[in-house]
Amino acid sequence: MSGSDDMTLIIWGIEKEECLAVLRGHTSMITSICCLGEKSVVSASTDGSVRVWDMGYIDDETCVWTCGARLTGHTNGITCMTDIGDGLVVTGALDAQVIVWNIETRIRTQVLKIAIIS
């Protein structure tokens, strides 16, 4: 998978090296992506949001991705994100906050404000 400054997240097929899906929803550059298991992807953007993308099937062969949640809490662009296990991801942003998100419940569980010393 890849995310870019064109605000899209692309799911790639490894075997045939082809684009399987283009996911749209962010309103600014995608800065980070985490794959959580086989059926969920989380993306973060400079628009300040985290999006949870869920994979499902229309039939036995047709896979579809939908935005299952748009998580908000940052007031400025997200610059980094990492998966810390147990369904949790952590984001850091230009608003000097670090937020821990529970992807299963789709809520933020902790907000850490960083003191900026100049």
N, C-alpha and C positions, 0 to 999 in steps of 0.2 A: 504494500500500500504506500501511497505517497500523498503528501499535502503540499499546497503551493500558494504563491502569492496571487493566483487567480481565484482564490477562495474555494477551491474544490478539493475533495478528497477522492483519490482514485484507488479502487481495489483492482489489483492485477492478478491474472492467472499465471502461475509460475510455469506450468507445463507447456502451455502454448504461447507464453509471453504476450498475452493480450489483455486489453482493458475489459474487466468484467462489469464494473459499475463506476459511475461518476456521481458522487454525493455532493449536493449543494445545500447550503443553508447559512454558512458563515457570511458575514458582511465585510470581512477583512481577511488578511493573510492568515493561513493556517501555520502555526509555529511548532506544534507537537502532536504526535499520534501515539496512542497506546492500544495494543491489541489485547483484549481480555477474553481469553478462551477462543473458541472457534466461531462464536456467533455474536460477538460484541466488539466494537471499535469505539474509542473515545478520541475526540479531536479537540484541540485548544487553539484559540485564535487571538490575534491582536484586537479583535472586536470585544474582548473581555469575556467571552462565553466559552463554555465547555459543552460539547454536544456528544450525546451517546447514540451511537448508530447500532441498530439491531438487525440481524439477518433472519429472514424467514423464507418460506417457500410458498409459491402459489400452487404448484403441483410438484410431482416427483423430480422434475428437471429444472424448473424455473425458480431461481433464487432472486429475492428482492431485499434491498436495504432500506430501512426507514429511520428517520430521526426520532428516537424514542423519548428523548428529553433534551431540553436546552437548559443548562445550569448556569445561573448568574450569581454574581457576588463580587467579582472584581470590578473596580471602577476605571480600570485602564487595561491596556493590552497585556495578555498573558504571553510570557516569554519562554516558559518551560513547564514541563509536566512529566511525572514519572509514576509508574505503577508500583505501589509498595506492598501488594499482596492483599489477600482477604477482601477483594472487591473494592479496595481503596486506591485512589489516585491523589497526588499532591500537585498543585499548580502554584507557580510563582509569577508575579506580574509587576508591571511598572508602577502599580499603586502601593508598593511596599508591603504587600500582603502575601502570605502563604496560606493556601486553603487546602484542607483535607476534605475530599469528597467521597461519600459512599455511593458507588455506582449502582449497587443493587437497589438501595432505597431512593437513590437520586436526590440526596440532600447533602449539604455541607455539614461536616461533623465538627470541624475545628477551624478557627481563623486565627492566624498569628500575624500580628502587626509588627513590622520590622522598623526599628528606629534608624533613621538616616542621620548620620553624623557628618557634617561637612567641615 
